[in-house]
Amino acid sequence: MLKAKTIQIRFKSDHLRLSGTLHLPDNYSMKTPCIIGSHGLFSDSSSPKQIALAQQCNKRNMAYFRFDHRGCGKSEGNFKKDTTIFNRFRDFCAAIQTMKDDPDIGDQLGFFGSSLGGTVVLLASLIEQPQTMVTLSAPISMNSVWDILVKKKQHEMLSQAFYDEAIEFNIQDQLHHINNILIFHGSDDEVVPVTNAKKLLDDVSEPSQLFVFDGGCHQLANKTHQKIFMQKSLDWFERYFQKDMNG
């Protein structure tokens, strides 16, 4: 019997080499579905949330690929110079192609994105529609988020290019192309207002679902909220992968 394992993968996005980790479950085969994760703006792929999700996906016979966007973690690039929404979108598209080319992965793909990573997977799903996707605390408008970055002085870590692109970013009129999406958000999110999640639910197509954590913060720090997020996410991924396999 084959054992669960992790594989370190290096792949190219534009001129940069990115670093990722593929988590493969017990008894994986060429039909194994895979979730690709995109981390938040100031995070990387080694966040406890992504590692825990990868491990739990493996227990349900799903693979998980987490990677560092350019300028983050172990990937090449300069964070301030290279970080923009569309650069991260290109990174994610490169990760999708990497998984499509991987002989251990089937043709079923799911997406997960946290915070800005949620924005990235929404954008990517307009080009490469997944079987299923989950977002957590994802902004669909960057204006209110920028106000928070300025307040925390985190905007100084970002380039003018990020700002110029962010204020023009708007995919709300394209969200109706997205379905099979489970949306999580905290009611007291101090970074991305929960109105983003409500607007997202209004604009995407069915099947879709929104779960708001009462009193929940942006980081999903509450242990009970973490358990609910994990259980519902796994059930959602598994449901739509099985639906696709069973026709």
Residue pairs with C-beta under 8 A, 6 or more apart in sequence:
1 26
1 27
2 26
2 27
2 28
3 26
4 23
4 24
4 25
4 26
4 58
5 24
6 21
6 22
6 23
6 24
7 21
7 22
7 24
7 104
8 19
8 20
8 21
9 19
9 20
9 21
9 22
9 65
9 67
9 98
9 102
10 17
10 18
10 19
10 20
11 17
11 18
11 20
11 67
11 94
11 95
11 98
12 18
12 94
13 70
13 90
13 91
13 93
13 94
13 95
14 70
14 87
14 90
16 70
16 75
16 76
16 77
16 82
17 75
17 76
18 67
18 68
18 69
18 70
18 75
18 76
18 91
18 94
18 95
19 45
19 67
19 68
19 73
19 74
19 75
20 45
20 65
20 66
20 67
20 68
20 95
20 98
21 45
21 54
21 65
21 66
21 67
22 34
22 63
22 64
22 65
22 99
22 102
22 104
22 105
23 54
23 55
23 57
23 58
23 63
23 64
23 65
23 66
24 32
24 58
24 63
24 104
25 32
25 57
25 58
25 59
25 60
25 61
25 62
25 63
26 58
26 61
27 61
28 61
28 63
28 104
29 106
30 103
30 104
30 105
30 106
31 106
31 108
31 245
32 61
32 62
32 63
32 104
32 105
32 106
33 62
33 63
33 105
33 106
33 108
33 109
33 110
33 131
33 237
33 241
34 62
34 63
34 64
34 65
34 99
34 105
34 106
34 108
34 109
34 110
35 53
35 57
35 62
35 63
35 64
35 65
35 109
35 110
35 111
35 112
35 237
36 64
36 65
36 67
36 92
36 95
36 96
36 99
36 109
36 110
36 111
36 112
36 121
37 45
37 50
37 53
37 54
37 64
37 65
37 66
37 67
37 111
37 112
37 113
37 114
37 117
38 69
38 88
38 92
38 111
38 112
38 113
38 114
38 116
38 117
38 118
38 120
38 121
38 124
39 45
39 47
39 50
39 66
39 68
39 69
39 72
39 114
39 115
39 117
40 47
40 114
40 115
40 116
40 117
41 83
41 115
41 116
42 154
42 157
43 72
43 114
43 115
43 117
44 68
44 69
44 72
44 73
45 66
45 67
45 68
45 72
45 73
46 73
47 114
49 114
49 136
49 220
49 226
50 64
50 66
50 112
50 114
51 66
52 230
53 64
53 112
53 230
53 233
54 64
54 66
56 230
56 234
57 63
57 64
57 234
57 237
58 64
60 234
60 237
60 238
62 110
62 237
62 238
62 241
63 104
63 105
65 95
65 98
65 99
67 75
67 91
67 95
68 74
68 75
69 75
69 83
69 87
69 88
69 91
70 76
70 77
70 82
70 83
70 87
70 88
70 91
71 77
71 78
71 79
71 80
71 81
71 82
71 83
72 79
79 157
80 157
80 158
80 159
81 159
83 158
83 159
83 162
84 159
84 161
84 162
84 165
84 166
85 116
85 119
85 120
85 123
85 142
85 162
85 165
85 166
85 169
86 123
86 165
88 116
88 117
88 120
89 120
89 123
89 124
91 120
92 120
92 121
92 123
92 124
93 124
93 127
93 128
96 109
96 124
96 128
99 105
99 109
100 107
100 109
108 131
108 241
108 244
108 245
109 128
109 130
109 131
110 130
110 131
110 132
110 133
110 134
110 237
110 240
110 241
111 121
111 124
111 125
111 130
111 132
111 133
111 134
112 121
112 133
112 134
112 135
112 136
112 233
113 119
113 120
113 121
113 122
113 133
113 134
113 135
113 136
113 138
114 135
114 136
114 137
114 138
115 136
115 137
115 138
115 139
115 191
115 192
115 218
116 138
116 139
117 138
118 135
118 136
118 137
118 138
118 139
119 138
119 139
119 140
119 142
119 169
121 133
121 135
121 138
122 135
122 138
122 140
122 171
122 175
122 178
122 200
123 171
125 133
125 177
125 178
126 171
126 174
126 177
126 178
129 177
129 178
130 180
131 180
131 240
131 241
131 243
131 244
132 180
132 181
132 182
132 236
132 237
132 239
132 240
132 241
133 178
133 180
133 181
133 182
134 181
134 182
134 183
134 184
134 233
134 236
134 237
135 181
135 182
135 183
135 184
135 200
136 184
136 185
136 220
136 229
137 184
137 185
137 186
137 189
137 191
137 192
137 197
137 218
137 220
138 183
138 185
138 192
138 196
138 197
138 200
139 145
139 192
139 196
140 171
140 172
140 175
140 196
140 199
140 200
140 203
141 169
141 170
141 172
141 196
141 199
142 166
142 167
142 169
143 166
143 167
144 192
144 193
144 196
145 166
145 191
145 192
146 155
146 163
146 166
146 167
148 190
148 191
149 155
149 158
155 163
172 199
172 203
175 200
175 203
175 204
176 203
176 204
176 205
177 205
178 204
178 205
178 208
179 204
179 205
179 206
179 207
179 208
180 207
180 208
180 240
181 204
181 208
181 209
182 208
182 209
182 211
182 232
182 233
182 236
183 197
183 200
183 201
183 208
183 209
183 210
183 211
184 197
184 210
184 211
184 212
184 213
184 220
184 229
184 232
184 233
185 192
185 194
185 196
185 197
185 210
185 211
185 212
185 213
185 216
186 194
186 212
186 213
186 215
186 216
186 217
186 218
186 220
186 225
187 194
187 212
187 213
187 214
187 215
187 216
188 194
188 215
188 216
188 217
189 216
189 217
189 218
190 217
190 218
191 218
192 218
194 212
197 210
197 212
198 210
200 210
201 208
201 209
201 210
209 236
211 228
211 232
213 220
213 222
213 225
213 228
213 229
215 222
216 222
216 225
220 226
220 229
